[in-house]
């Protein structure tokens, strides 16, 4: 009697393993799976057919319904057994693109490869990351710069102040302070070694809706020292009608008395005070790589060290300081010097307040550091207000604003006398934030 299932014939050695005479198989690995169903008829001389892959959802192959061990399970039973990854025939996934990592396809196969990248999600994440980085850098830069501001001027000590008008008024002072300068720098910049500090230039910058207006106040202007309270002593000094040069007010009791004197003699409310010394001025210019100026006429000055040819040229820090300090080389002396100071400061602001400077950290931080280290401002000055001042200064050369000297009517000795009628009209226009029509000298 044949113990083997139907359709199984041949030598026992072929069925149990090559070269084996044992009555039992060597291992289950060598034992072929048993087919319980009738094998389909084979066509003669035709190539073997590729077995059909059952649908994936069945979870098993009907070729192994009896588990390969002679026990035929219930036809409806799903063992969940999977011998490995089954690859479908045909052209890929259900979308026909051959995308990977998804079940699909008309033949129930599995498409190879990872999921298609979600570029929209990646772009959103990248944009969010960029915004976070920019915010972090901006906030840290703000606090860094804010911590470097020297808020030393207390305008609350200024008494009997005029009412505020429209717009914002800045009193900008260039002092001859040598603070922080080495002996070599003093020699190179020709600043001398005088103790203390005096004002070398004074300007009022009005920032309003009709464009910025920059007004130079000659340091030799004849003004009256009014009643004031000492910035250090707190003692009240009664005004006696004493007439002095404007820069004497600064020398007598510093920025607070200078603001008090300007407000008393003009009737214009000063909102903010900004002062920079020689050293900081030169460092800012060098930090931005120099300032380009068009000098209409050549001039020299031994005192300041100025030696300029006519035409366009780029001035470094040392040359810039000589340019704004020179007055003895000009017929108009201090009035001509104030015009050069206006021209230079407007060019400096125009070339500093640019996108190329702001977005370049290798240029922005040295420039800010150089300026903020020597910049002295009032206690209410914010970085926002300071930035507005620089952009307003830039607007003076951009055709949006006006630059002028304080109107002069004559002189008393070596002191320049202001034209009171024109000064009154000018102040009214500034307070009302009107277009300035007054002409200065």
Secondary structure by P-SEA (a helix, b strand, c coil): ccccccccccccccccccccccccccccccccccccccccccccccccccccccccccccccccccccccccccccccccccccbbbbcccccccccccccccccccccccccccccaaaaaaaaaaaaaaaaaaaaaaaaaaaaaaaccccccccccccccccccbbbbbcccccccccccaaaaaaaccccccbbbbcbbbbbbbccccbbbbbbcccbbbbbcccccccccbbbbbcccccccccccccccaaaaaaaaaaaccccccbbbbbcaaaaaaaaaaacbbbbbcccccccccccccccccbbbbcaaaaaaaaacccccccaaaaaaaaaaaaaaaaaaaccccccccccccaaaaaaaaaacbbbcccccaaaaaaaaaaaaacccccccccccccccccccbbbcaaaaaaaaaaaaaaccccccccc
